[in-house]
């Protein structure tokens, strides 16, 4: 059975929006728009429309948004080549991100943002705290990196494609359950973030290794059992 969102208006469900990701998707999905004074507004328009639909449909009792740091993050300190392959940010995108932040704050919605920390890390930390307090979470995002957080008490909702991801949907898409997503991504790397994986390991090989050995640690514990010399 396909995953369904938790009951609308449930007081023990937190809707947590990956706002940076939503703004970026809206920026590319909506045709360029400007205000009468020339301010670019298409990402703002798409983002606010999505959030208004979310509020009307789901009536969230608990609601917050997470945004990327406005400064260099600790990930860049750990690995200087992180995201180094990405083109420069379009000049008209940062002002729209700041405008969205102002609009969200004006509505009284908490904006979770911390210098040096990406929205992904804020979302993961918030999910951990929510679980400690028996609060269910709907992560509003389509970022595969966040699928490792999914469980019976945490869903991911891609509002642009109207798709809900529970544990079964994550495994259907990637071939591994949420509990193995971290090792899965570590093995195959992520070209969009300029993170190299293990040479000769793509999605299929990564899945096969995790099916056979359970985890990245399990792979290392069974190196002698791997028959392909180059892979071993």
C-alpha positions in Angstrom: 0.0 0.0 0.0 1.4 3.4 -1.0 2.4 5.7 1.9 -0.1 8.3 2.9 0.5 11.5 4.8 -0.5 11.6 8.5 -3.9 13.0 9.3 -4.4 16.7 8.5 -4.3 18.9 11.6 -2.8 16.2 13.8 -1.3 18.1 16.8 1.6 15.6 17.0 2.8 16.0 13.4 5.6 18.5 12.4 5.7 19.7 8.8 9.3 20.6 8.1 10.1 22.3 4.8 13.4 22.2 3.1 12.9 25.9 2.0 16.2 26.3 0.2 15.4 23.3 -1.9 11.8 24.5 -2.6 13.0 27.9 -3.6 15.6 26.4 -6.0 13.0 24.2 -7.6 10.5 27.0 -7.9 13.2 29.2 -9.5 13.6 26.8 -12.3 9.9 25.7 -12.6 8.3 29.2 -12.9 8.8 31.5 -15.8 10.7 34.7 -14.9 8.6 37.3 -13.2 9.4 40.7 -11.8 7.6 43.2 -9.5 6.7 46.7 -10.8 10.0 48.0 -9.4 12.0 45.3 -11.3 12.5 42.9 -8.3 12.7 39.2 -9.5 9.8 37.3 -8.0 9.2 34.0 -9.8 10.9 31.8 -7.2 9.0 33.8 -4.5 5.7 33.3 -6.3 6.2 29.5 -6.8 7.4 29.1 -3.2 4.6 31.0 -1.5 1.9 29.3 -3.7 3.3 25.9 -2.6 3.3 26.9 1.1 -0.2 28.3 0.9 -1.5 25.0 -0.6 0.3 23.0 2.2 -1.3 25.1 4.9 -4.8 24.8 3.4 -4.6 21.1 2.7 -2.7 19.8 5.8 -3.6 22.4 8.5 -0.3 21.8 10.3 -0.3 22.4 14.0 3.5 22.2 14.0 5.3 23.9 11.1 8.8 25.1 10.5 11.2 25.7 7.6 14.9 25.0 7.3 17.3 27.1 5.2 20.9 26.7 4.2 23.6 28.7 5.9 24.4 32.2 4.5 28.1 31.4 5.2 30.5 28.6 4.2 29.5 25.4 5.9 31.5 22.8 7.9 31.1 20.4 5.0 33.3 22.7 2.9 35.9 22.7 5.7 35.9 18.9 5.8 36.1 18.5 2.0 37.1 21.7 0.1 36.0 20.2 -3.3 32.4 19.8 -2.0 30.0 21.2 -4.7 33.0 22.7 -6.5 31.6 21.5 -9.8 28.4 23.6 -9.5 28.0 26.8 -11.7 27.8 30.1 -9.9 24.5 31.0 -8.2 22.3 33.1 -10.5 22.4 36.8 -9.4 18.6 37.0 -9.1 18.3 33.9 -6.8 19.8 35.1 -3.4 17.5 38.2 -3.2 14.5 35.9 -3.8 15.7 33.5 -1.0 16.0 36.5 1.4 12.5 37.7 0.3 11.0 34.3 1.0 12.7 34.2 4.4 11.1 37.6 5.2 7.7 36.4 4.1 7.9 33.2 6.1 9.0 35.2 9.2 6.1 37.7 8.7 3.7 34.8 8.8 5.1 33.7 12.1 6.6 30.5 10.9 9.9 29.5 12.6 12.9 29.8 10.3 15.6 27.3 11.2 18.9 28.6 9.9 22.4 28.5 11.4 25.7 29.9 10.0 28.0 27.1 8.9 25.3 24.5 8.7 23.3 23.2 5.7 19.5 22.8 5.8 19.9 19.0 5.5 21.8 19.0 8.8 19.2 21.2 10.5 16.4 18.9 9.3 18.3 15.7 10.5 18.8 17.3 13.9 15.2 18.4 14.1 14.0 14.9 13.2 16.1 13.4 16.0 14.6 15.8 18.5 11.1 15.2 17.2 11.6 11.4 17.6 12.7 11.9 21.2 9.4 13.7 21.9 7.2 11.2 20.0 6.4 13.7 17.3 5.9 12.5 13.7 7.5 14.5 10.9 6.7 15.2 7.3 9.8 16.5 5.5 8.7 18.6 2.6 11.5 17.9 0.1 12.6 15.8 -2.8 16.3 15.5 -1.7 17.4 11.9 -1.8 20.0 12.7 0.9 17.1 13.1 3.4 15.6 9.7 2.6 17.9 8.1 5.2 15.6 9.8 7.8 12.4 8.2 6.6 10.7 5.7 8.8 7.2 4.8 10.1 7.2 8.1 12.0 8.9 10.2 9.3 7.7 10.7 5.8 9.1 12.7 2.9 6.6 14.6 0.7 7.6 15.9 -2.8 4.9 18.6 -3.2 5.8 19.4 -6.7 5.2 15.8 -7.9 2.6 15.0 -5.1 4.5 11.9 -4.1 4.9 10.6 -0.5 7.9 8.5 0.5 7.7 6.0 3.3 10.2 3.2 3.9 8.7 1.1 1.0 8.9 3.9 -1.5 12.5 4.7 -0.6 13.4 1.0 -1.1 11.4 0.9 -4.4 13.3 3.8 -5.8 16.8 3.0 -4.7 16.8 -0.7 -3.9 17.8 -0.3 -0.3 15.8 0.7 2.8 16.3 4.1 4.5 18.6 2.6 7.1 21.1 1.7 4.3 20.8 5.0 2.3 23.8 6.6 4.0 26.1 3.7 3.1 24.5 3.4 -0.3 25.3 7.1 -1.1 28.8 6.8 0.4 29.6 3.8 -1.9 28.4 5.3 -5.1 29.2 9.0 -4.4 27.1 11.9 -5.6 28.2 13.8 -8.8 25.8 16.7 -8.1 27.7 17.4 -4.9 31.1 16.5 -6.4 31.5 13.7 -3.9 33.5 10.7 -5.4 32.3 7.3 -4.5 34.2 4.0 -4.6 35.8 3.4 -8.0 33.8 0.9 -10.1 30.8 1.2 -7.8 27.5 2.5 -9.2 24.0 2.1 -7.9 23.6 -1.6 -8.8 26.9 -2.6 -7.3 26.3 -0.5 -4.2 22.9 -2.2 -3.7 24.4 -5.7 -4.2 27.2 -5.0 -1.6 24.7 -3.8 1.0 22.3 -6.7 0.3 25.2 -9.1 0.8 27.0 -7.4 3.7 24.5 -5.1 5.4 26.6 -2.0 5.8 29.8 -0.3 4.7 31.5 -1.7 7.8 30.2 -5.2 6.8 31.8 -4.8 3.3 35.2 -4.1 4.9 34.8 -7.1 7.2 34.3 -9.3 4.1 36.7 -7.9 1.6 38.2 -11.4 1.0 34.8 -12.6 0.0 34.4 -10.1 -2.9 35.2 -12.1 -6.1 35.9 -9.2 -8.5 39.5 -8.3 -7.9 39.2 -4.7 -9.1 36.2 -4.1 -6.9 37.9 -5.8 -3.9 
